[in-house]
Amino acid sequence: MAIAKAEADRANEDIHLRRLRAESEQRRKRNIAAINAIFTHLSTSLSNAVRQPKEVLTFVGYVCLLVSSIFFARETSKLIRSIIESFIGRPQLVRETTRQSMPWSLLAYAKLLFPWKRKSKRDTKSIEDTFSDLILPQELKSRIVELAHSAKNANKHEAPYRHVLLHGAPGTGKTLVAKKLADVIGIDYALMSGGDVSPLGADAVTQIHSLFAWAKTSQRGVLLFIDEAECFLGSRDSGMMTSAAHNALNALLYNTGGDRRDFMLVLATNRAEDLDSAVLDRCDESIFFPLPNAECRKNLISLYFDLHFRKFMETNNLRASTLKSRIAQYVTSQTPLLLSIDSDLVEEDKRLKEAVLSSVVKDTEGFSGRAIAKMAIAWQSAVYGTDNRELDKDTFFLVLKNHKNSARQREEWS
């Protein structure tokens, strides 16, 4: 049976070959006919084009108009989208801003049309009064006031802003100064952190461009404050910069080149030596913020003790004596939480005695303003751990000792 089938296949082999050759010849003829038809159509079209050049030009014009319309519509939609985004929301990199979004921004713009409006308290308050509550060395405060006068006059006469670098130890008041600068100049304030740029990767360039495009749409102008600037504006010579970080740095340099009348750039860092040389060149003025000296520490200790303990204690005791609190105490059978301060620490007006204050000033050498504020909050917290809810002398100086040891440990780590 198998032998007979093999003989039959050999007998039919020629038939199969002839059929394959015939199919191949038919495909070849169809392809040649299609190519001839295409070339015939092209030659006919070229001949008609030569005889009727006006129709050809009209057709080309329509095609160009169609392509231009598509391109124009696409670019216009991008522009409209960016404008809407700049008015409705804020860029991803902006953590905090005083600039109002839609629809409240329309009211702010409308106020600009009425120069006869009554002056606000901020308009009448002098620059010196604005910075009077800052506890800083006198020389530093004078430089800041001078910078504020210069920037305010630049804004008034539409002159270019000067970009500023604020550098020094953390917790010495750089952020507070930037906020007050924006307030006295009369422009919006926007805060971004340099640490937010690296996680964006390749998208960082787009976000930086969006940030500056948003700043340029402000009617009042923007003070752009970049905290921890060294996180993405480090030196390119270090050899440790990624391609994404390099592109982000170039994006910032591109947007800050030349004279700027639409925004003022203020950088803050505690490692100014790590910044790229081009970034340092962008800064027209550099201001150093030192750690508080003895006089500043004395004022800071009095301020924060009064704020975080004395006033807190008075408010807490007053709240505990209200009718609502007394009813709650009767229902729950709980005694009121009344706070007090040992008379060895404070005067009759509950302010620290001079001898106590002098001792604390001496022991807090090397403390920043933020460290002193945290110590005052620690005094407040320590009272809750005592049996009689009183800040006694031992507890007071124990908290001071613990913070002093912590500061020494952090210094060793750094």
C-alpha positions in Angstrom: 0.0 0.0 0.0 2.8 2.4 0.9 4.7 1.5 -2.3 1.7 2.2 -4.4 1.2 5.6 -2.8 4.8 6.6 -3.3 4.6 5.6 -7.1 1.5 7.8 -7.4 3.2 10.8 -5.8 6.1 10.5 -8.2 3.7 10.3 -11.1 2.0 13.5 -10.0 5.2 15.5 -9.2 5.4 17.0 -12.7 1.8 18.1 -12.4 2.5 19.9 -9.1 5.6 21.6 -10.5 3.7 22.9 -13.6 0.9 24.3 -11.4 3.4 26.2 -9.2 5.2 27.6 -12.2 1.8 28.8 -13.6 0.8 30.5 -10.3 4.2 32.2 -10.1 3.9 33.5 -13.7 0.5 34.9 -13.0 1.7 36.8 -9.9 4.6 38.2 -11.9 2.3 39.5 -14.6 0.0 41.1 -12.1 2.9 42.9 -10.4 4.2 44.1 -13.8 0.7 45.3 -14.7 0.4 47.2 -11.4 3.8 48.9 -11.8 3.0 49.9 -15.4 -0.4 51.3 -14.2 1.3 53.4 -11.5 4.0 54.8 -13.8 1.3 55.5 -16.5 -0.8 57.4 -13.9 2.3 59.3 -12.7 3.3 60.3 -16.3 -0.3 61.3 -17.1 -0.4 63.4 -13.9 2.9 65.1 -14.7 1.7 65.8 -18.2 -1.5 67.4 -16.9 0.5 69.3 -14.3 2.7 70.8 -17.0 -0.3 71.8 -19.1 -2.3 73.1 -16.0 0.2 74.7 -13.6 -2.4 76.9 -11.8 -4.4 73.8 -10.6 -1.2 72.3 -9.3 -0.3 75.4 -7.4 -3.8 75.5 -6.0 -3.6 71.9 -4.8 -0.2 72.5 -3.2 -1.5 75.6 -1.5 -4.4 73.7 0.0 -2.1 71.0 1.2 0.2 73.5 2.8 -2.8 75.3 4.4 -4.0 72.0 5.8 -0.7 71.2 7.3 -0.2 74.7 8.7 -3.7 74.6 10.3 -3.0 71.3 12.0 0.3 72.6 13.3 -1.2 75.9 14.5 -4.1 74.2 16.2 -1.7 71.8 18.0 0.6 74.6 19.2 -2.3 76.9 20.2 -3.9 74.1 22.3 -0.5 73.7 24.1 -0.3 77.4 24.7 -3.9 77.6 26.0 -3.4 74.6 28.2 -0.2 76.1 29.7 -1.9 79.4 30.4 -4.9 77.7 32.0 -2.6 75.6 34.1 -0.6 78.7 35.3 -3.8 80.5 36.4 -5.8 77.6 37.8 -3.1 75.6 39.6 0.5 75.8 40.7 3.5 73.9 39.5 4.4 70.5 41.1 7.6 71.9 42.5 6.0 74.8 44.4 5.4 73.7 48.1 4.0 77.0 49.3 3.0 80.3 47.7 1.0 83.5 48.5 -0.1 83.7 44.9 -3.8 83.2 44.5 -5.3 80.8 42.0 -8.4 81.2 39.9 -10.9 82.7 40.5 -9.5 84.7 43.3 -6.5 85.8 41.2 -9.0 87.7 38.9 -10.0 89.9 41.9 -6.3 90.6 42.6 -5.8 91.7 39.0 -8.9 93.9 39.2 -7.5 95.7 42.2 -4.5 96.8 40.1 -7.0 98.8 38.0 -7.9 101.0 40.9 -4.8 103.0 42.0 -7.0 105.2 44.2 -7.8 102.4 46.6 -7.2 103.0 50.3 -3.8 102.0 51.4 -3.6 98.8 53.5 -1.6 98.4 56.7 1.1 96.6 54.7 1.4 99.6 52.3 1.9 102.1 55.2 4.2 99.9 57.3 7.8 100.8 56.8 10.5 98.3 55.9 12.3 98.9 59.1 9.1 98.1 61.1 8.6 94.9 59.1 12.0 93.6 60.0 12.0 94.9 63.6 10.9 91.6 65.1 13.8 89.7 63.5 16.4 88.7 66.1 19.6 88.9 64.1 23.0 90.6 64.5 22.6 94.3 63.7 25.0 94.3 60.8 23.1 91.4 59.1 19.8 93.1 59.7 21.1 96.3 58.2 22.1 94.4 55.0 18.7 92.8 54.7 16.9 96.1 55.2 19.1 97.7 52.5 18.4 94.8 50.2 14.6 95.2 50.8 14.8 98.9 50.0 16.7 98.2 46.8 14.3 95.4 45.6 11.2 97.5 46.4 12.5 100.4 44.4 13.4 98.1 41.5 9.8 96.7 41.6 8.4 100.3 41.7 10.5 101.5 38.7 10.3 98.2 36.8 14.1 97.7 37.0 15.7 94.2 37.0 15.7 92.3 40.3 18.9 91.2 42.0 19.2 87.5 42.7 20.4 86.7 46.2 22.2 83.8 48.0 21.4 83.3 51.7 23.9 80.9 53.3 24.7 79.8 56.8 23.8 77.2 59.4 20.3 75.7 59.3 17.7 77.3 61.6 19.1 80.8 61.5 16.2 82.6 59.8 16.8 82.4 56.1 13.2 81.3 55.2 11.6 83.9 57.4 13.8 86.6 55.8 12.7 85.5 52.3 9.0 85.6 53.3 9.4 89.1 54.7 11.3 90.3 51.6 8.5 89.2 49.3 6.0 91.0 51.6 7.7 94.3 51.7 8.6 94.3 48.0 5.0 93.7 47.1 5.4 90.5 45.1 4.2 87.0 45.5 6.2 84.4 47.5 6.8 80.9 46.2 8.8 78.2 48.0 10.4 75.1 46.5 12.8 72.6 47.9 15.9 71.5 46.0 15.3 68.0 47.4 12.1 67.7 45.4 14.0 67.8 42.0 16.0 64.6 42.0 13.0 62.2 42.5 11.5 63.6 39.3 14.3 62.2 37.2 14.0 63.1 33.5 10.7 65.0 34.2 12.6 67.5 36.3 13.5 69.6 33.3 9.8 69.9 32.3 8.8 70.8 35.8 11.5 73.5 36.1 10.4 75.1 32.8 6.8 75.0 34.0 7.8 76.6 37.3 9.4 79.6 35.6 6.6 79.9 33.0 4.2 80.1 36.0 6.3 82.7 37.7 6.3 84.9 34.5 2.5 85.0 34.4 2.2 86.7 37.8 1.0 90.3 37.5 2.8 91.3 40.7 6.0 89.3 40.1 7.3 86.4 42.2 10.1 85.9 44.7 11.1 82.3 44.1 12.8 80.9 47.2 14.7 77.7 46.6 15.6 76.0 50.0 18.3 73.4 50.2 19.6 74.6 46.8 22.7 72.4 47.0 20.5 69.3 46.5 20.2 69.9 42.7 22.5 72.9 42.0 25.7 71.1 43.0 29.0 71.6 41.2 29.3 69.8 37.9 33.0 69.3 38.6 32.3 66.9 41.4 31.8 64.0 39.0 28.9 62.7 41.0 26.1 64.4 39.1 23.6 62.3 37.1 22.5 63.2 33.6 19.0 64.1 34.9 20.5 66.4 37.6 22.8 68.0 35.0 19.8 68.7 32.7 17.9 70.2 35.6 20.7 72.5 36.5 21.0 73.6 32.9 17.2 74.3 32.8 17.5 76.6 35.8 20.5 78.4 34.3 18.6 78.9 31.1 15.6 80.4 32.8 17.6 82.7 35.1 20.0 84.2 32.5 19.9 87.9 31.7 18.1 90.7 33.5 14.8 89.6 35.1 11.9 91.9 35.8 9.3 89.2 36.4 10.8 87.2 39.3 13.5 87.5 41.9 15.5 84.3 42.7 16.6 83.7 46.3 18.7 80.6 47.1 19.2 79.2 50.6 21.9 76.7 51.5 24.1 75.7 54.4 26.8 74.4 52.0 27.4 77.3 49.6 30.8 75.8 48.7 29.0 72.8 47.0 27.1 75.0 44.6 28.0 75.1 40.9 30.1 78.1 39.8 27.5 79.1 37.3 24.8 79.2 40.0 27.0 81.4 42.2 27.6 83.7 39.2 23.8 84.1 38.9 23.6 85.5 42.4 24.2 89.3 42.6 24.5 89.3 46.3 25.6 86.8 49.0 24.4 87.2 52.6 25.8 85.0 55.4 23.6 84.0 58.4 25.8 83.2 61.4 24.7 81.4 64.5 23.1 83.7 67.1 25.6 85.6 69.3 25.1 86.1 73.0 22.8 89.1 72.7 20.7 87.3 70.0 20.5 84.2 72.1 19.3 86.2 75.1 16.5 87.7 73.0 15.6 84.4 71.4 15.4 82.6 74.8 13.1 85.2 76.2 11.0 85.3 73.1 10.5 81.5 72.8 10.1 80.9 76.6 7.4 83.6 76.6 5.7 82.2 73.4 5.9 78.4 74.0 5.6 78.3 77.8 4.4 81.4 79.6 1.6 82.3 77.2 0.8 78.7 76.7 0.5 78.2 80.4 -1.7 81.2 80.8 -4.0 80.1 78.0 -4.2 76.5 79.3 -5.0 77.7 82.9 -7.6 80.1 81.6 -9.2 77.3 79.5 -9.3 75.0 82.5 -11.3 77.6 84.5 -14.1 78.1 82.0 -17.6 76.9 82.7 -17.5 74.3 79.9 -14.3 72.8 81.3 -15.6 72.8 84.9 -18.7 70.8 83.7 -16.5 68.3 81.9 -14.4 68.0 85.0 -17.5 67.3 87.1 -18.8 64.7 84.7 -15.4 62.9 84.3 -14.3 63.5 87.9 -10.9 64.6 86.7 -8.9 67.4 88.2 -8.0 70.3 86.0 -4.6 70.4 84.4 -3.1 73.6 85.8 0.5 74.5 85.0 2.9 76.7 87.0 6.5 77.8 87.2 8.9 77.7 90.1 9.4 81.2 91.6 13.2 80.5 91.6 13.1 80.7 87.8 10.8 83.7 87.0 10.0 87.1 88.3 6.5 88.1 89.4 5.5 88.7 85.7 6.5 85.1 84.9 9.5 86.1 82.9 12.9 84.5 83.4 15.1 86.0 86.0 18.2 87.7 84.8 20.6 85.3 86.5 18.7 82.3 85.0 18.6 83.9 81.6 22.4 84.6 81.7 23.1 81.0 82.6 21.0 79.7 79.7 22.7 82.1 77.3 26.1 80.8 78.3 25.1 77.2 78.0 23.4 77.6 74.6 26.5 78.8 72.7 26.4 77.3 69.2 22.6 76.9 69.3 20.6 78.1 66.3 17.3 80.0 66.6 15.4 76.8 65.7 17.3 74.8 68.4 16.3 77.4 71.0 12.7 77.2 69.9 12.7 73.4 70.3 14.2 73.7 73.7 11.4 76.0 74.8 8.9 73.5 73.5 10.8 70.8 75.5 10.3 72.8 78.7 6.6 72.8 77.9 6.5 69.1 77.4 8.6 68.3 80.5 5.9 69.9 82.8 3.5 67.1 81.8 6.0 64.5 83.2 6.0 66.1 86.7 3.6 65.2 89.5 2.6 68.7 90.4 2.6 70.1 86.8 5.2 72.7 87.7 8.4 73.7 85.8 10.9 73.6 88.7 14.5 74.6 88.5 15.8 71.0 88.3 13.6 70.1 85.4 14.4 73.4 83.7 18.2 72.9 83.7 17.9 69.1 83.0 16.1 69.9 79.7 18.8 72.5 79.0 21.5 69.9 79.7 19.9 67.3 77.5 19.7 69.7 74.5 23.2 70.8 75.0 24.4 67.1 74.9 22.3 66.5 71.8 23.8 69.5 70.1 27.3 68.3 70.9 26.5 64.8 69.6 25.1 66.3 66.3 28.3 68.4 65.9 30.4 65.2 66.3 28.3 63.4 63.7 28.6 66.3 61.2 
